[in-house]
Amino acid sequence: MRPAFPRRALLALGACAALFPLSSIPSFGQARVADVFPSKPVRIVVPFAAGGPTDLMARVIAKSMSAGLSQPVVVENKPGGGGVIGLSDVARSPADGYSLAFPSILSVTNQYLLRGYPFDMARDFTPLTVVGYIPHVLIVRNDLPIANLQEYVTYAKAQLDMTFASSGLGTSTHLAGELLSAAAGVHMRHVPYRGAAMAVQDLIGGQTHSMFLDTALALPLIKAGKVRAIAVASRTRLASLPGVPTIAESGYPSFGIRAWYGLMLRKDVPAPIVDRLYEEVRRALASPEVREVFLSNGIEPGGMPPAAFAKIVKEDSEMWRDTIARLKISVD
């Protein structure tokens, strides 16, 4: 016959249970989940069409992560709705870490540009890390007598119809142009296009004067001598364009745009899984193979911890909310 459990021990266990209810002891379950994660393929949902620099980053990272996680990491392109379609897919997925979103800074600015935008990126998602930065460079067509930002502003002030092209209303290239116009105190007419290719074609052809362009697209044009680089919009100079000064060091010290692309999870994913995924992305971004691909395409690798990325998302949300309201930027 099995001995009865001592009454005193039962009372002690009851007291412990009252002090530490099951709901407050998730660490054991979470640890077990993290130990077996991942047990199936992981998805990276890119809310943009295939073929662009975001798609390139996602596929390079996915390949490296697959090796580290010992599971396939697949990339799914789900463009449309200003990123809403792809982000909604991840937001509706289980909070188990198997679905990651790959948004850009546009997902932050769209909150304040698009009516009915359903997400607050700082509230509705868990930032994982910045995968890469694709800074913007201000370029002009070759026939203009402009070699630096001071000459650019002087020329703009002398023109009755100075134009800057963009890859579309509400894009980062549009917002960068509006921000520079306001900072320099000049009026420049915005000419939006449906994509960067058409905008660049018309710039080279003489239909517009200037534009901000992602370095990933601008570098080949600059190296081929088809356009002239005037300044970069990031706070620091670029390794790929070391001789081109920043706008901040060219007379506008408060100017700086962080054109980031990052990985996010839906909210409420367990912390051990977030940490596991972050370590794999960080490892991938530190590898020479990934860095070579990124840098050769004008992409500066990221890799900051989740808390640091969350801070950037919050800061950028506040900055663009105030900037868009102050400059009365509209996409209607």
Secondary structure, DSSP 8 states (H G I E B T S, - for coil): ------HHHHHHHHHHHHHS-GGG--HHHHHHHHHH--SS-EEEEESS-TTSHHHHHHHHHHHHHHHHHTS-EEEEE---GGGHHHHHHHHHS-SSSSEEE--BTHHHHHHHHSTT----HHHHEEEEEEEEE--EEEEEETTSS--SHHHHHHHHHH-SS-EEEESSTTSHHHHHHHHHHHHHT---EEEE-SSHHHHHHHHHTTS-SEEEEEHHHHHHHHHTTSEEEEEESSSS-BTTBTTS-BSGGGT-TT-----EEEEEEETT--HHHHHHHHHHHHHHHHSHHHHHHHHHTT-EE----HHHHHHHHHHHHHHHHHHHHHHT----
